[in-house]
């Protein structure tokens, strides 16, 4: 019996996303995570994955002319996104040709959406480097992340709290967040974090070593797993 969306999200929060997702989505490629379990992955429509590049408010890290591009769709209150943030930071340090695009998909709570708006406001006012610094700071903190905590973190990084709060409430920020979430839903990325590499979607965080292997395969053969 297919798992419901509620059961799926509960499985993610309880710390076993890969097993739950594999029952729902299956595998396009035989991909294994760092824990030895199969990682759910699927083929995505190219006409939709090409839209990620055009979204407003994506946080970009790495060179524009990259050897490989990885998109992460994340939620500030997803426990696996905390591990993903650490691993992505490490991978960016190891791979100078890697470009990462961070896309908000705050599906776990209204508080997540509040924090996402603050991050988008920082992105709008100060650019991707500032938004990436906030991403790392928030996902490095324990406990629930909401709008006030995100504003506190932005202020601690030197941003004008009142100005960021005003920008977070702007129609343009709300529109950017809705567009990012709509595309995530259209792509079927019902888990956080989810990744897109080329036209492949990976649901759940496979771990640093597995993600590094995915990126190496993408460089070598254009797929997340090379055959033969």
C-alpha positions, 0 to 999 in steps of 0.5 A: 500500500502506498504511504500517505504524504503524512506518513512519508513526512513522519518517516523523514522526521523520525530519521528513516527517510530512505526506506520510506521513500523507496517504497513510494518512489522506487529507484530509477538508478541503483543508488545506495546511501552511506548507511547501505540502504537504497536511496529513492530517486526518480527521472524528472521532466527536463522541461521542469528541471530547466525551470529551476535556473530561472526561479527568483530567490535561488541561493547560488554558491560556486562558479557559474560555469560549473562542471556539475550543478546540484540543486537542494530543495530544503526546509529549515526544520528538517533534521536531515537538512542539518546534515545536508548543510554540513555535507554540502559545505564540505563538498563545496570546499573539495570541488571547485567546479561544483555549483549549488543552488539552494531552493526553499521548500518549507513543507514541514511547518508554517514556522519553516515558511517564516524562516524561508521568507527571512532567508529570501529577504536576506538574499534579495537585499544582500545576495547569495553569499549572505543568504548562504551564510544564514543557511549555514547558521540556521541549520547549525542551530538546534531546535525549531527555526521560525521567523523570529529566530531567523531574524535574530540570526540575520541580525547577528550576521550584521543585517538590519533586522527591521529592514529584513523583516520588512522585506520578508513581508514584501509581495515579491518575497512571498511570490518567490517562495510560492514559485519555488514550492510550486516547482518542488511540488510539480517535480514530486519532491515531497521530501526534504532535503531533495536534490536535482542533478540533471534530470534526476531527482534524489529524495532524502539525504544519501550522505556525504560519500554517496552524494560525492559519488553522485557528483562524480558520476554526473561529471563522468557520464551525465547520470547520477550512477554510471552504468558498467 
